[in-house]
Amino acid sequence: MRYFLDTEFIEYPCTIDLISIGIVSDDGRTYYAINRACDFKRANDWVKENVLTKLPDAEEVPELWKTRTEIKGDIEKFCNTEEHGKPEFWGYYADYDWVVFCWLFGAMIDLPDGWPMYCRDIKQRCDELGNPELPKQDDGEHNALEDAQWNQEALKFLETFVRDRYTGSNPEVKQPCAMCRGEMMGLGMAGLIVHYGGRDFCSDSCVEAWTEAAEEEWRRVEKHEKNQ
């Protein structure tokens, strides 16, 4: 099961203090909670203006304001492996999100059994595909749940982008070069070199990336042949 997460937090030396967390699952479930133990007075002006102002009132929706222990328990149930299968976590610029998420459970080795010790990053995936423009998030930015929902939308956009590039079903999407098509087809670097020989690159960045990879592969092949 894929889960798209986002957190809001206050960062200061040696600490990332969780403000709120939102999670969206691929089967349509959502989770949102606010850490009532957060030291809100440590927030800088930007966080006060852009994040704290968007938190729901504790008196109006007290059920959303929880302890870290309660949030941890909720997430364990929300991402239960027996009920929903092995989780796959996705975030956007997710480094700090993943750290503050893992800290709910203690050390990284304290994550529940069957959970990965890493989070996949939508921004990295976007860069790998040539950095296409992602859908705009019109409202709700810096609300953790709405950001998590946008994360899901962004990854689905990239999946459609890849399908359109590979199949040519959308004429407005530039088709990949031969080398990148080989990557999509799952060929190894050696197979790419043999099949395509470095022709028809997408862009200068593609040329640079594939040239570096090809040179490394030839060095490996030459070293192997010398040792035979």
HUQUI-V981130 format. One record per pair of residues at least 12 apart in sequence whose C-alpha atoms are under 10 Angstrom apart, sorted by the first residue. I is the first residue (numbers start at 1). J is the second residue. D is the distance in whole Angstrom. If there is no record, write none. Layout:
# HUQUI-V981130
i={I,I}
j={J,J}
d={D,D}
This chain:
# HUQUI-V981130
i={1,1,1,1,1,1,1,1,1,1,1,1,1,2,2,2,2,2,2,2,2,2,2,2,2,2,3,3,3,3,3,3,3,3,3,3,3,3,3,3,3,3,3,3,3,3,4,4,4,4,4,4,4,4,4,4,4,4,4,4,4,4,4,4,4,4,4,4,4,4,5,5,5,5,5,5,5,5,5,5,5,5,5,5,5,5,5,5,5,5,5,5,5,5,5,5,6,6,6,6,6,6,6,6,6,6,6,6,6,6,6,6,6,6,6,6,6,6,6,6,6,7,7,7,7,7,7,7,7,7,7,7,7,7,7,7,7,7,7,7,7,7,8,8,8,8,8,8,8,8,8,8,8,8,8,8,8,9,9,9,9,9,9,9,9,9,9,9,9,10,10,10,10,10,10,10,10,10,10,11,11,11,11,11,12,12,12,15,16,16,16,16,16,16,17,17,17,17,17,17,17,17,17,18,18,18,18,18,18,18,18,18,18,18,18,18,19,19,19,19,19,19,19,19,19,19,19,19,19,19,19,20,20,20,20,20,20,20,20,20,20,20,20,20,20,20,20,20,21,21,21,21,21,21,21,21,21,21,21,21,22,22,22,22,22,22,22,22,23,23,23,23,23,23,23,23,23,23,23,23,23,23,24,24,24,24,24,24,24,24,24,24,24,25,25,25,25,25,25,25,25,25,26,27,28,29,30,30,30,30,31,31,31,31,31,31,31,31,32,32,32,32,32,32,32,32,32,32,33,33,33,33,33,33,33,33,33,33,33,33,33,34,34,34,34,34,34,34,34,34,34,34,34,35,35,35,35,35,35,35,35,36,36,36,36,36,36,36,37,37,37,37,38,38,40,47,50,50,50,51,51,51,51,52,52,53,53,54,54,54,54,54,55,55,55,56,68,68,68,69,69,70,71,71,72,72,72,72,72,72,73,73,75,75,75,76,76,76,79,79,80,80,80,80,81,81,81,81,82,85,85,86,86,86,86,87,87,87,88,88,88,88,88,89,89,89,89,89,89,89,90,90,90,90,90,90,90,90,90,90,91,91,91,91,91,91,91,91,91,91,91,92,92,92,92,92,92,92,92,92,92,92,92,92,92,92,93,93,93,93,93,94,94,94,94,94,94,94,95,95,95,95,97,98,98,98,98,98,99,99,102,102,121,121,122,122,122,122,122,123,123,123,125,125,125,126,126,126,126,126,126,128,129,129,129,129,129,129,129,130,130,130,130,131,132,132,132,132,133,133,133,134,134,134,134,134,135,135,135,135,135,135,135,136,136,136,137,137,137,137,137,138,161,161,162,162,162,163,165,165,165,166,166,166,166,174,175,176,176,176,176,176,177,177,177,177,177,177,177,177,178,178,178,178,178,178,178,178,178,179,179,179,179,179,179,179,179,179,179,179,179,179,179,180,180,180,180,180,180,180,180,181,182,182,189,189,189,189,189,189,190,190,190,190,190,192,192,193,193,193,193,193,197,198,198,198}
j={25,26,27,79,80,81,83,84,85,86,87,88,89,24,25,26,27,79,84,85,86,87,88,89,90,152,23,24,25,26,27,28,29,30,78,79,87,88,89,90,91,119,148,149,151,152,22,23,24,25,26,30,88,89,90,91,92,119,120,121,122,145,147,148,149,150,151,152,153,155,21,22,23,24,25,30,31,32,89,90,91,92,94,97,98,101,119,144,145,146,147,148,149,150,151,152,20,21,22,23,24,32,90,91,92,93,94,96,97,98,101,142,143,144,145,146,147,148,149,150,151,19,20,21,22,23,32,33,34,91,94,96,97,98,100,101,142,143,144,145,147,148,20,21,22,34,47,51,52,96,97,100,142,143,144,145,147,21,35,38,40,43,47,51,52,96,97,100,144,38,39,40,41,42,43,44,47,48,51,42,43,44,47,96,42,43,44,100,96,97,99,100,101,103,35,37,38,39,40,42,43,100,103,34,35,36,37,38,39,40,68,97,100,101,103,104,33,34,35,36,37,38,39,40,43,51,52,55,65,100,144,32,33,34,35,36,38,51,52,55,64,65,66,71,142,143,144,145,33,34,35,71,97,100,101,143,144,145,147,148,34,143,144,145,146,147,148,149,75,78,79,89,90,91,144,145,146,147,148,149,151,152,78,89,90,145,146,147,148,149,150,151,152,78,79,84,87,88,89,148,149,152,152,84,149,78,78,145,148,149,64,71,74,75,78,144,145,148,64,65,71,74,75,143,144,145,146,148,55,63,64,65,66,67,68,70,71,74,75,144,145,55,56,58,62,63,64,65,66,67,68,71,144,64,65,66,67,68,69,70,71,58,62,64,65,66,67,68,65,66,67,68,67,68,52,142,141,142,143,141,142,143,144,142,143,142,143,140,141,142,143,144,142,143,144,143,103,104,105,104,105,104,104,105,101,102,103,104,105,106,104,105,101,104,105,105,111,112,112,115,112,113,114,115,112,113,114,115,114,114,115,113,114,115,116,114,115,116,115,116,118,119,120,115,116,117,118,119,120,121,118,119,120,121,122,123,148,151,152,155,119,120,121,122,123,147,148,150,151,152,155,119,120,121,122,123,124,125,126,147,148,150,151,152,154,155,120,121,122,123,124,118,119,120,121,122,123,124,118,119,120,121,119,117,118,119,120,121,118,119,117,118,151,155,151,152,154,155,158,151,154,155,155,158,159,154,155,157,158,159,161,206,158,161,162,165,176,180,206,202,203,205,206,158,157,158,161,173,154,157,158,153,154,155,157,158,150,151,153,154,155,157,158,150,153,154,149,150,151,153,154,150,173,174,175,176,184,184,177,181,184,180,181,184,185,202,202,200,201,202,203,206,196,198,199,200,201,202,203,206,192,195,196,197,198,199,200,201,202,191,192,193,195,196,197,198,199,200,201,202,206,207,210,192,196,198,200,201,202,206,210,196,195,196,210,213,214,216,217,218,213,214,217,218,221,210,214,210,213,214,217,218,214,210,211,214}
d={7,7,8,8,10,9,10,6,6,6,5,6,9,8,6,6,9,9,10,9,9,6,5,6,7,9,6,6,5,6,9,10,9,9,10,8,7,6,5,6,9,10,9,10,10,8,8,6,5,6,8,10,9,6,5,6,9,10,10,10,10,9,9,5,7,9,6,6,10,9,7,6,4,7,9,10,9,10,7,6,5,8,9,8,9,9,9,8,8,10,8,5,8,10,8,9,8,6,5,7,9,10,9,6,8,10,8,10,6,9,9,9,9,5,7,9,6,5,9,10,8,7,6,4,6,9,10,10,10,9,9,8,6,9,8,8,8,8,5,8,8,8,5,6,9,9,9,7,9,9,8,9,7,7,6,10,10,9,10,9,10,9,8,9,10,9,8,8,10,8,8,8,10,7,6,8,7,10,10,8,8,9,10,9,8,9,9,9,8,9,8,6,10,9,9,9,6,7,9,9,10,7,10,8,6,9,9,6,9,10,9,9,6,8,9,9,9,6,5,8,9,6,9,8,10,9,8,9,10,10,9,7,6,4,6,9,9,9,10,8,9,9,10,10,10,8,6,9,6,7,8,9,9,10,8,9,5,7,10,9,9,8,5,4,8,8,6,8,9,9,10,9,10,10,8,6,9,9,6,8,10,10,10,10,10,8,9,10,6,6,10,9,7,9,9,10,9,10,9,9,9,8,8,9,10,8,9,8,9,9,10,10,8,8,8,10,7,10,7,9,9,10,10,10,7,6,10,10,10,8,5,6,7,9,10,9,7,9,10,9,9,8,9,9,10,9,6,5,6,8,9,8,9,9,6,5,6,6,10,9,8,9,10,9,5,5,6,8,9,8,6,7,9,9,8,9,9,7,9,9,6,7,9,9,9,10,10,8,9,8,6,10,10,7,9,10,10,6,9,7,9,10,8,10,9,10,9,6,7,10,9,9,10,10,10,10,9,8,10,9,9,10,10,10,9,8,7,8,10,9,10,9,6,7,8,8,6,7,8,7,9,7,8,9,8,10,8,5,6,9,9,6,5,6,7,10,9,8,8,9,7,6,5,6,8,9,8,10,6,9,9,10,8,5,5,6,8,10,10,9,9,9,6,10,9,9,10,6,7,6,8,10,7,8,6,8,8,10,9,8,10,8,9,9,8,6,10,10,9,10,9,9,10,9,7,9,7,6,9,10,9,9,8,8,10,9,9,10,7,10,10,10,8,9,8,10,9,9,10,9,9,8,8,10,10,8,8,10,10,10,10,9,6,9,7,8,8,10,8,6,10,8,10,9,10,9,10,7,10,10,10,10,8,10,10,9,9,10,10,9,10,9,7,8,9,9,8,9,8,6,10,10,10,9,8,5,5,5,9,9,9,9,6,9,8,7,6,7,8,10,6,8,9,6,8,6,7,8,7,9,9,9,8,9,10,10,9,8,8,8,9,10,8,8,9,8,7,10,7,10,10,8,7,8,9,10,9,10,10,7,9,9,9,8,8,9}
